[in-house]
Every structure is written in C-alpha cells, then in structure tokens.
Amino acid sequence: MSRDQSSFDADLVILGGGCAGLSLASRLAHQSPKVRVVVLEARTCYQEDRTWCGWRTEPHFFDDCVVSQWNQWRVVTPTCSLRLGSAGYPYEMLNSKLIYEKACNLIRGSRSVNLMTGAIVKDVIDSERQVTVCLGDGTILTAPWAVDTRPHQRSLRPPWLWQNFVGYVVQLEDERQGMWGSLPTLMDFQPAGDSVAQFMYILPMSANSYLCEWTRFAQIPGERDLIETELRTWLDRETNGGWAMERQEFGSLPMAPPLENFQHRIVDGGTRGGSLRASTGYAFHAIQRWADTCAASIAKTGIPVPPRRNCLLECMDELFLRVLQHESTSAALMFSRLFGDCDPDRLVRFLAGIPRYDDLWAVVSSLPWPPFLLAAPSLAVGGRP
C-alpha cells in the first residue's frame, strides 16, 4: 500500500537552486499549483554571477531574460578568422540576474513552492518508499521524490576533460570603444601550454564593455589563479592596460557524461543529469528542455524524470575528445575545420544537442578522418568517467 502523500513534508524536494533547480521550480510554480515543492539552496542570496549563452533553436521559458542576440559570430585561429552565421538560430545571451529574479518572483507568488536559501544539506537518505533530507540546522524533510541538481564532486579519467574558465566583464577606456567588434567571438585560440586547448571567449555587453573569458580544456579542475593570470596578461596586452573590471565569474565544467544513478527515488537533473554537452560545455538550453519535460511528467504522474540522453552523441563526444588530446592534433585546426566546413545550421543543431541524422553526416564530413579512424577502436576499451 502506498503511503498517503499528505504524510510527507513535500511532494518533491529539489536539491540545489541554481539554473536547473530554479528552472524546474519556476515551471512548477507557474503550471502546477497543487504540487508541493521545496527547493534547498545553500547560498543566502542571488547575485549576477553567470552569463548563459547558446543558440536559440526554439522558444523557451526565459525568453524575456535574453539581453542580446546575434545571427553572426566569429571563430579565430592563428591562421584564419571565420565569420559565420545563421538566420534561423540566433546566438543569445541571458542575464542571470533577470533569470533569478523571474524564478524567485514566481516562487514567491506560489502557495505550493517554497525556496529555502541558506539551506545546508548534510545528508540525503534514499529508500524504496521515500527520500529523507537532513539539513545543517537540524531540519528534516521527507518527500516521495527528490531531484538533485547540485554539481557532482567527481574525478575524471581520460578522455574526459574539465572546462575551466575565468571571465571578467571589463569596461574599456573611451578611445578603445568597440575594439573587439559587435559580434561574439566564440573561440580566439591562444597557445595551449600544458592544457589541451586555450581560447578567449568574448561577448559584447555594450559599446565599450565586454565579457572576456579565458577558457582551458584541462585534465584537472579549478586552476583559477593560473587562468586569472593569463586573462589579465591578455587584457593588458590587448588594451595596453586600458581596462577596468566590473565583475567576474568563474567555474569548472565536467566535459563528460553523467555518472550512473542507482538510487530509488532521487533523480539527477540539469547538468548533473546530463544536460551539459560534453564536447562543448553548452547547457542552458538543454536544461530548459529538460525542465519542460520534467515539469510535465510531475504534473501528470507526480514522478520526475532525468534529462534525455543520446548515446550516439555521447560516443561522438568521446571520440572527439580522444582525438583532441592526441599529441599531433591541433585544437585550433579541428575547430576551424568544424566551423569552416560544416553548414552553420547543421552545426548549430549538432552543438545544441538536437541534430537530425543528416546533420551528423555533415559534421563528420567536415573533420579530418585519419585521426578519428585511429582513435575509434579505443571506444571499445571504454572511457567512462
């Protein structure tokens, strides 16, 4: 006999109130007023700490939080500068402050969704019949289901990598207005050093303000001090010291498929559950697709679902990362071939994780075959994270 739902503290506990947790909670607050939800977030307040970007392939819940969009973008290597674009799939930038405000306002206006900030989760007990969450202040919550969106504390084995980054939003001196142009630069490759690849990611914020982000594909997470030094050196060189920092952001993203989940009633969501694309680090729009699907399942059945996984794409990501780490491979050359030789719309759908079958062939055809043929047999050996 199933336990009476009213004997639980909530119908669903969401562990983590970041992008994924708030995306799911805001939909439930907006669409499912009878589902009792508790969101547990460690931070005490929300600040503008992220800049989320990606290609808009369809409308999404946070359309009104888009602050800029471009139908063209650049990729720069030591030998060429590519200017690419898509009329149908704009590259858009979303303001995290606006997303936090929208989600929190929806939750505050809901009678069924409760956001607990400053909530330190000490233990999560999974059983066949319920989830029990123990907080640092002694509070104990029970629910039939939980969705865990917190980052995994994990190590990665080859070929999987970490995408480590530090970004500064910088204000330039007046005479340097627009020095990096009005289009986003997705990759401006720098000497790799001891990393697999390093590049600058540059987004125009206003006439003389840019987000400049130094990104490393590396085998260890973090490296914040090292990356920050590289970033400041690059800024000084490019602007002759004519810049001032307005704010900063940083992080380490696991370029790897999600860990297997063997729990009874805890579902992994968002990046933790596989919304992040292993070969690129793009996640925001995939998180929105998952939040739509998960919220619909909860409203219909009461049961949350993890992100959908595409085994073919995961195999392609693994093969790409294996080739990328071969000593004779140039990351700049690989990405310039990918962006330069593949139809932009097909490439966008591939990078966004929603390719058609003919898109896959277009991507494969744009890359040099020999290194991929040499690396392909290693997939049978296995490189799970």
Kinemage of the C-alpha trace (Angstrom):
@kinemage 1
@onewidth
@group {chain A} dominant
@subgroup {mainchain}
@vectorlist {calphas} color= white
{ca met a 1} P 0.000 0.000 0.000
{ca ser a 2} L 1.370 3.417 -0.942
{ca arg a 3} L 1.900 5.990 1.753
{ca asp a 4} L -0.584 8.897 1.930
{ca gln a 5} L 1.016 11.916 0.196
{ca ser a 6} L -0.192 14.218 2.985
{ca ser a 7} L 2.145 12.460 5.440
{ca phe a 8} L 5.173 13.816 3.539
{ca asp a 9} L 6.545 17.309 4.065
{ca ala a 10} L 6.509 17.878 0.297
{ca asp a 11} L 5.672 16.093 -2.932
{ca leu a 12} L 9.107 16.929 -4.299
{ca val a 13} L 12.390 18.221 -2.886
{ca ile a 14} L 14.749 19.953 -5.326
{ca leu a 15} L 18.353 19.842 -4.153
{ca gly a 16} L 20.103 22.931 -5.457
{ca gly a 17} L 18.595 26.228 -6.531
{ca gly a 18} L 20.919 27.111 -9.380
{ca cys a 19} L 19.965 27.301 -13.050
{ca ala a 20} L 18.473 23.797 -13.237
{ca gly a 21} L 16.768 23.816 -9.843
{ca leu a 22} L 15.153 27.222 -10.392
{ca ser a 23} L 14.198 26.346 -13.980
{ca leu a 24} L 12.216 23.330 -12.770
{ca ala a 25} L 10.791 25.060 -9.686
{ca ser a 26} L 9.622 28.124 -11.610
{ca arg a 27} L 7.728 25.959 -14.085
{ca leu a 28} L 6.036 24.052 -11.273
{ca ala a 29} L 5.138 27.332 -9.559
{ca his a 30} L 3.704 28.613 -12.836
{ca gln a 31} L 1.941 25.480 -14.089
{ca ser a 32} L 1.286 23.044 -11.216
{ca pro a 33} L -0.133 24.857 -8.162
{ca lys a 34} L -1.112 21.607 -6.405
{ca val a 35} L 2.389 20.077 -6.365
{ca arg a 36} L 4.128 20.861 -3.069
{ca val a 37} L 7.790 21.635 -3.763
{ca val a 38} L 10.700 22.616 -1.533
{ca val a 39} L 13.883 23.979 -3.146
{ca leu a 40} L 17.019 23.811 -0.995
{ca glu a 41} L 19.772 26.279 -1.929
{ca ala a 42} L 22.987 26.820 0.032
{ca arg a 43} L 23.544 30.455 -0.960
{ca thr a 44} L 21.747 33.101 1.087
{ca cys a 45} L 21.047 35.474 -1.805
{ca tyr a 46} L 21.246 35.599 -5.593
{ca gln a 47} L 23.646 37.849 -7.470
{ca glu a 48} L 24.581 38.264 -11.114
{ca asp a 49} L 27.218 35.532 -11.218
{ca arg a 50} L 26.774 33.888 -14.624
{ca thr a 51} L 26.301 34.743 -18.260
{ca trp a 52} L 24.397 31.962 -20.012
{ca cys a 53} L 24.581 31.723 -23.776
{ca gly a 54} L 23.698 29.365 -26.574
{ca trp a 55} L 21.753 29.025 -29.770
{ca arg a 56} L 18.017 29.574 -29.592
{ca thr a 57} L 16.515 26.706 -31.570
{ca glu a 58} L 13.002 27.111 -30.134
{ca pro a 59} L 11.121 29.377 -27.705
{ca his a 60} L 11.866 28.774 -24.021
{ca phe a 61} L 10.644 29.792 -20.590
{ca phe a 62} L 13.228 32.549 -20.093
{ca asp a 63} L 12.875 34.264 -23.471
{ca asp a 64} L 12.214 37.546 -21.660
{ca cys a 65} L 15.610 37.332 -19.938
{ca val a 66} L 17.566 37.500 -23.193
{ca val a 67} L 19.620 40.710 -23.254
{ca ser a 68} L 21.424 40.291 -26.600
{ca gln a 69} L 21.289 38.041 -29.622
{ca trp a 70} L 23.363 37.752 -32.772
{ca asn a 71} L 22.850 35.982 -36.068
{ca gln a 72} L 26.592 36.025 -36.730
{ca trp a 73} L 29.633 35.037 -34.678
{ca arg a 74} L 33.393 34.573 -35.057
{ca val a 75} L 35.985 31.847 -34.531
{ca val a 76} L 39.645 32.916 -34.647
{ca thr a 77} L 42.705 30.685 -35.012
{ca pro a 78} L 46.381 31.584 -35.558
{ca thr a 79} L 45.882 31.130 -39.314
{ca cys a 80} L 42.353 32.390 -40.015
{ca ser a 81} L 39.342 34.330 -38.786
{ca leu a 82} L 35.947 32.841 -39.603
{ca arg a 83} L 32.744 34.881 -39.616
{ca leu a 84} L 29.724 32.585 -39.540
{ca gly a 85} L 26.013 32.898 -39.010
{ca ser a 86} L 22.512 31.528 -39.064
{ca ala a 87} L 19.319 33.377 -39.868
{ca gly a 88} L 17.157 30.855 -38.032
{ca tyr a 89} L 19.230 30.122 -34.929
{ca pro a 90} L 20.476 33.269 -33.176
{ca tyr a 91} L 23.183 33.050 -30.554
{ca glu a 92} L 21.671 34.608 -27.450
{ca met a 93} L 22.957 35.915 -24.142
{ca leu a 94} L 20.868 35.687 -20.974
{ca asn a 95} L 21.332 37.719 -17.819
{ca ser a 96} L 21.483 35.517 -14.716
{ca lys a 97} L 20.148 38.329 -12.518
{ca leu a 98} L 16.970 38.544 -14.622
{ca ile a 99} L 16.569 34.760 -14.554
{ca tyr a 100} L 16.986 34.623 -10.785
{ca glu a 101} L 14.501 37.463 -10.335
{ca lys a 102} L 11.897 35.896 -12.595
{ca ala a 103} L 12.174 32.486 -10.972
{ca cys a 104} L 12.182 33.835 -7.421
{ca asn a 105} L 9.180 36.084 -8.118
{ca leu a 106} L 7.206 33.133 -9.481
{ca ile a 107} L 8.135 31.050 -6.448
{ca arg a 108} L 7.250 33.844 -4.010
{ca gly a 109} L 3.856 34.156 -5.691
{ca ser a 110} L 3.187 30.442 -5.376
{ca arg a 111} L 1.457 28.801 -2.436
{ca ser a 112} L 2.921 25.394 -3.204
{ca val a 113} L 6.608 26.056 -3.995
{ca asn a 114} L 8.964 27.112 -1.216
{ca leu a 115} L 12.564 28.274 -1.764
{ca met a 116} L 14.793 27.815 1.300
{ca thr a 117} L 18.043 29.774 0.923
{ca gly a 118} L 20.965 29.243 3.272
{ca ala a 119} L 19.913 25.593 3.472
{ca ile a 120} L 22.950 23.365 4.031
{ca val a 121} L 22.170 19.764 3.106
{ca lys a 122} L 24.035 17.420 5.442
{ca asp a 123} L 22.576 14.092 4.385
{ca val a 124} L 20.170 12.662 1.848
{ca ile a 125} L 18.741 9.220 2.602
{ca asp a 126} L 17.202 7.336 -0.303
{ca ser a 127} L 14.886 4.383 0.287
{ca glu a 128} L 12.346 2.440 -1.714
{ca arg a 129} L 9.463 4.476 -0.300
{ca gln a 130} L 10.746 8.000 0.394
{ca val a 131} L 13.606 10.474 0.409
{ca thr a 132} L 14.723 11.991 3.717
{ca val a 133} L 16.793 15.188 3.651
{ca cys a 134} L 18.680 16.315 6.765
{ca leu a 135} L 19.752 19.955 6.965
{ca gly a 136} L 22.568 21.514 8.954
{ca asp a 137} L 20.157 23.304 11.297
{ca gly a 138} L 18.507 20.015 12.289
{ca thr a 139} L 15.510 20.321 9.948
{ca ile a 140} L 14.376 17.014 8.430
{ca leu a 141} L 12.250 16.913 5.281
{ca thr a 142} L 10.573 13.914 3.705
{ca ala a 143} L 9.173 13.514 0.205
{ca pro a 144} L 8.312 10.663 -2.157
{ca trp a 145} L 10.750 12.085 -4.749
{ca ala a 146} L 13.787 14.340 -4.978
{ca val a 147} L 15.569 15.947 -7.926
{ca asp a 148} L 19.264 16.551 -7.356
{ca thr a 149} L 20.728 19.409 -9.422
{ca arg a 150} L 23.858 20.005 -7.326
{ca pro a 151} L 27.264 19.682 -9.007
{ca his a 152} L 28.870 16.265 -8.627
{ca gln a 153} L 32.084 16.115 -6.653
{ca arg a 154} L 33.911 13.847 -9.052
{ca ser a 155} L 37.172 12.994 -10.736
{ca leu a 156} L 37.504 12.414 -14.470
{ca arg a 157} L 39.512 9.826 -16.373
{ca pro a 158} L 40.772 10.298 -19.935
{ca pro a 159} L 39.473 11.165 -22.417
{ca trp a 160} L 37.136 13.356 -20.372
{ca leu a 161} L 38.257 16.873 -19.527
{ca trp a 162} L 37.415 19.885 -17.407
{ca gln a 163} L 36.422 23.174 -18.973
{ca asn a 164} L 37.891 25.713 -16.560
{ca phe a 165} L 37.196 29.405 -17.072
{ca val a 166} L 37.531 32.843 -15.531
{ca gly a 167} L 35.644 35.732 -17.060
{ca tyr a 168} L 35.854 39.478 -16.443
{ca val a 169} L 33.244 41.963 -17.555
{ca val a 170} L 35.541 44.830 -18.457
{ca gln a 171} L 34.954 48.494 -19.185
{ca leu a 172} L 37.339 49.912 -21.781
{ca glu a 173} L 38.695 53.415 -21.996
{ca asp a 174} L 36.671 55.622 -24.349
{ca glu a 175} L 39.224 55.591 -27.179
{ca arg a 176} L 39.008 51.810 -27.276
{ca gln a 177} L 35.239 51.609 -27.772
{ca gly a 178} L 34.245 48.648 -29.880
{ca met a 179} L 37.797 47.349 -30.256
{ca trp a 180} L 36.612 43.721 -30.303
{ca gly a 181} L 33.674 44.456 -32.557
{ca ser a 182} L 29.947 43.959 -32.167
{ca leu a 183} L 29.871 40.183 -32.740
{ca pro a 184} L 30.584 37.446 -30.186
{ca thr a 185} L 33.889 35.640 -30.565
{ca leu a 186} L 33.194 32.056 -29.547
{ca met a 187} L 36.825 30.986 -29.708
{ca asp a 188} L 40.019 33.001 -30.174
{ca phe a 189} L 42.665 30.328 -29.742
{ca gln a 190} L 45.731 31.022 -27.617
{ca pro a 191} L 48.916 28.906 -27.218
{ca ala a 192} L 47.811 25.730 -25.413
{ca gly a 193} L 50.708 25.492 -22.939
{ca asp a 194} L 50.179 22.432 -20.755
{ca ser a 195} L 46.447 22.310 -21.475
{ca val a 196} L 44.621 20.546 -24.295
{ca ala a 197} L 43.359 23.889 -25.614
{ca gln a 198} L 43.045 27.515 -24.500
{ca phe a 199} L 40.969 30.261 -26.036
{ca met a 200} L 39.366 33.601 -25.344
{ca tyr a 201} L 35.576 33.882 -25.394
{ca ile a 202} L 34.464 37.485 -25.985
{ca leu a 203} L 30.901 38.819 -25.740
{ca pro a 204} L 29.927 42.451 -26.415
{ca met a 205} L 27.944 43.791 -23.450
{ca ser a 206} L 27.672 47.438 -24.593
{ca ala a 207} L 29.590 49.925 -26.761
{ca asn a 208} L 32.760 49.686 -24.668
{ca ser a 209} L 32.019 46.807 -22.281
{ca tyr a 210} L 32.807 43.135 -22.927
{ca leu a 211} L 32.765 39.805 -21.166
{ca cys a 212} L 36.268 38.412 -21.732
{ca glu a 213} L 36.600 34.821 -20.623
{ca trp a 214} L 39.799 32.761 -20.674
{ca thr a 215} L 38.873 29.096 -21.090
{ca arg a 216} L 41.047 25.998 -20.713
{ca phe a 217} L 40.310 22.387 -21.638
{ca ala a 218} L 42.380 20.630 -18.991
{ca gln a 219} L 42.685 17.342 -17.125
{ca ile a 220} L 42.255 18.868 -13.650
{ca pro a 221} L 39.520 21.204 -12.363
{ca gly a 222} L 39.990 24.681 -10.951
{ca glu a 223} L 43.243 26.394 -11.944
{ca arg a 224} L 41.626 29.731 -11.131
{ca asp a 225} L 44.824 31.601 -10.178
{ca leu a 226} L 46.633 30.393 -13.288
{ca ile a 227} L 43.754 31.271 -15.608
{ca glu a 228} L 43.229 34.666 -13.977
{ca thr a 229} L 46.891 35.496 -14.532
{ca glu a 230} L 46.616 34.533 -18.208
{ca leu a 231} L 43.435 36.585 -18.585
{ca arg a 232} L 44.883 39.726 -17.007
{ca thr a 233} L 48.052 39.411 -19.104
{ca trp a 234} L 45.967 39.103 -22.265
{ca leu a 235} L 43.807 42.104 -21.352
{ca asp a 236} L 46.839 44.256 -20.578
{ca arg a 237} L 48.446 43.310 -23.877
{ca glu a 238} L 45.318 43.824 -25.985
{ca thr a 239} L 44.277 47.147 -24.417
{ca asn a 240} L 47.660 48.484 -23.302
{ca gly a 241} L 46.269 48.490 -19.780
{ca gly a 242} L 43.152 50.462 -20.722
{ca trp a 243} L 40.550 48.325 -18.957
{ca ala a 244} L 38.737 48.119 -15.628
{ca met a 245} L 36.898 45.117 -14.223
{ca glu a 246} L 33.198 45.497 -13.380
{ca arg a 247} L 32.540 41.935 -12.187
{ca gln a 248} L 33.874 38.423 -12.639
{ca glu a 249} L 32.665 34.856 -13.000
{ca phe a 250} L 34.442 31.521 -12.916
{ca gly a 251} L 33.798 27.806 -12.892
{ca ser a 252} L 34.818 24.272 -13.844
{ca leu a 253} L 32.501 22.233 -16.049
{ca pro a 254} L 32.903 18.441 -16.410
{ca met a 255} L 33.209 17.651 -20.102
{ca ala a 256} L 31.921 14.133 -19.529
{ca pro a 257} L 28.656 12.177 -19.494
{ca pro a 258} L 26.773 11.978 -16.177
{ca leu a 259} L 27.534 9.354 -13.580
{ca glu a 260} L 25.173 6.415 -13.384
{ca asn a 261} L 22.342 6.883 -10.889
{ca phe a 262} L 21.357 3.745 -8.982
{ca gln a 263} L 19.056 5.457 -6.487
{ca his a 264} L 15.419 4.611 -5.940
{ca arg a 265} L 13.734 7.985 -5.596
{ca ile a 266} L 16.398 10.582 -6.328
{ca val a 267} L 16.529 11.752 -9.944
{ca asp a 268} L 19.562 13.643 -11.238
{ca gly a 269} L 18.609 16.816 -13.110
{ca gly a 270} L 20.224 19.553 -15.140
{ca thr a 271} L 23.965 19.385 -15.712
{ca arg a 272} L 24.288 16.665 -13.067
{ca gly a 273} L 21.872 14.520 -15.057
{ca gly a 274} L 23.442 15.074 -18.456
{ca ser a 275} L 22.156 18.400 -19.807
{ca leu a 276} L 25.703 19.662 -20.378
{ca arg a 277} L 27.165 18.755 -23.773
{ca ala a 278} L 30.468 17.009 -23.052
{ca ser a 279} L 32.336 18.284 -26.110
{ca thr a 280} L 31.279 21.939 -25.799
{ca gly a 281} L 30.095 22.819 -22.284
{ca tyr a 282} L 26.805 24.305 -23.530
{ca ala a 283} L 23.979 23.519 -21.112
{ca phe a 284} L 21.441 26.323 -20.640
{ca his a 285} L 19.037 25.497 -23.463
{ca ala a 286} L 19.266 21.755 -22.802
{ca ile a 287} L 18.381 22.472 -19.167
{ca gln a 288} L 15.278 24.330 -20.354
{ca arg a 289} L 14.192 21.369 -22.496
{ca trp a 290} L 14.683 19.039 -19.537
{ca ala a 291} L 12.786 21.353 -17.163
{ca asp a 292} L 9.817 21.407 -19.563
{ca thr a 293} L 9.751 17.611 -19.816
{ca cys a 294} L 10.311 17.022 -16.109
{ca ala a 295} L 7.657 19.525 -15.008
{ca ala a 296} L 5.146 17.962 -17.412
{ca ser a 297} L 5.874 14.489 -16.009
{ca ile a 298} L 5.497 15.697 -12.419
{ca ala a 299} L 2.189 17.397 -13.222
{ca lys a 300} L 0.863 14.265 -14.923
{ca thr a 301} L 2.271 11.422 -12.799
{ca gly a 302} L 3.995 13.014 -9.811
{ca ile a 303} L 7.273 11.425 -10.924
{ca pro a 304} L 10.303 13.494 -12.057
{ca val a 305} L 12.438 12.365 -14.992
{ca pro a 306} L 16.140 12.907 -15.794
{ca pro a 307} L 17.380 14.592 -18.972
{ca arg a 308} L 17.115 12.505 -22.122
{ca arg a 309} L 20.453 11.085 -23.182
{ca asn a 310} L 21.672 10.492 -26.709
{ca cys a 311} L 24.125 7.587 -26.752
{ca leu a 312} L 25.261 8.365 -30.291
{ca leu a 313} L 26.162 11.952 -29.398
{ca glu a 314} L 27.955 10.772 -26.258
{ca cys a 315} L 30.055 8.383 -28.352
{ca met a 316} L 30.840 11.169 -30.825
{ca asp a 317} L 31.840 13.469 -27.955
{ca glu a 318} L 34.120 10.802 -26.513
{ca leu a 319} L 35.778 10.191 -29.869
{ca phe a 320} L 36.246 13.935 -30.461
{ca leu a 321} L 37.887 14.404 -27.057
{ca arg a 322} L 40.179 11.430 -27.660
{ca val a 323} L 41.338 12.921 -30.954
{ca leu a 324} L 41.663 16.376 -29.391
{ca gln a 325} L 44.160 15.041 -26.839
{ca his a 326} L 46.395 13.262 -29.343
{ca glu a 327} L 49.831 14.865 -29.374
{ca ser a 328} L 49.698 15.556 -33.111
{ca thr a 329} L 46.271 17.230 -33.001
{ca ser a 330} L 45.781 20.996 -33.120
{ca ala a 331} L 42.571 22.042 -31.373
{ca ala a 332} L 42.534 25.277 -33.369
{ca leu a 333} L 42.700 23.332 -36.639
{ca met a 334} L 39.985 20.888 -35.553
{ca phe a 335} L 37.539 23.622 -34.584
{ca ser a 336} L 38.330 25.759 -37.634
{ca arg a 337} L 37.542 22.750 -39.848
{ca leu a 338} L 34.339 22.120 -37.920
{ca phe a 339} L 33.105 25.712 -38.103
{ca gly a 340} L 34.526 26.493 -41.525
{ca asp a 341} L 33.452 23.405 -43.500
{ca cys a 342} L 30.102 22.483 -41.946
{ca asp a 343} L 26.821 24.215 -42.814
{ca pro a 344} L 26.114 26.608 -39.888
{ca asp a 345} L 22.518 25.468 -39.298
{ca arg a 346} L 23.557 21.820 -39.227
{ca leu a 347} L 26.448 22.610 -36.905
{ca val a 348} L 24.244 24.630 -34.554
{ca arg a 349} L 21.755 21.783 -34.210
{ca phe a 350} L 24.651 19.410 -33.521
{ca leu a 351} L 26.250 21.676 -30.905
{ca ala a 352} L 22.848 22.270 -29.291
{ca gly a 353} L 22.380 18.508 -28.901
{ca ile a 354} L 19.341 18.207 -31.176
{ca pro a 355} L 20.805 17.117 -34.533
{ca arg a 356} L 18.985 15.477 -37.375
{ca tyr a 357} L 20.589 12.361 -38.822
{ca asp a 358} L 21.843 14.194 -41.908
{ca asp a 359} L 23.387 16.828 -39.619
{ca leu a 360} L 25.598 14.142 -38.105
{ca trp a 361} L 26.966 13.199 -41.509
{ca ala a 362} L 27.639 16.851 -42.318
{ca val a 363} L 29.633 17.234 -39.092
{ca val a 364} L 31.597 14.026 -39.655
{ca ser a 365} L 32.366 15.026 -43.241
{ca ser a 366} L 33.841 18.357 -42.140
{ca leu a 367} L 36.510 16.761 -39.923
{ca pro a 368} L 39.778 15.055 -40.952
{ca trp a 369} L 39.118 11.319 -40.989
{ca pro a 370} L 42.534 9.728 -40.296
{ca pro a 371} L 42.873 10.705 -36.609
{ca phe a 372} L 39.273 9.688 -35.938
{ca leu a 373} L 39.744 6.300 -37.601
{ca leu a 374} L 42.839 5.723 -35.486
{ca ala a 375} L 41.032 6.693 -32.279
{ca ala a 376} L 37.789 4.812 -32.967
{ca pro a 377} L 38.964 1.372 -31.706
{ca ser a 378} L 39.668 2.889 -28.282
{ca leu a 379} L 35.930 3.420 -27.768
{ca ala a 380} L 35.581 -0.328 -27.286
{ca val a 381} L 38.051 -0.171 -24.395
{ca gly a 382} L 35.813 2.267 -22.550
{ca gly a 383} L 36.478 5.668 -21.117
{ca arg a 384} L 33.571 6.174 -18.760
{ca pro a 385} L 34.091 8.933 -16.198
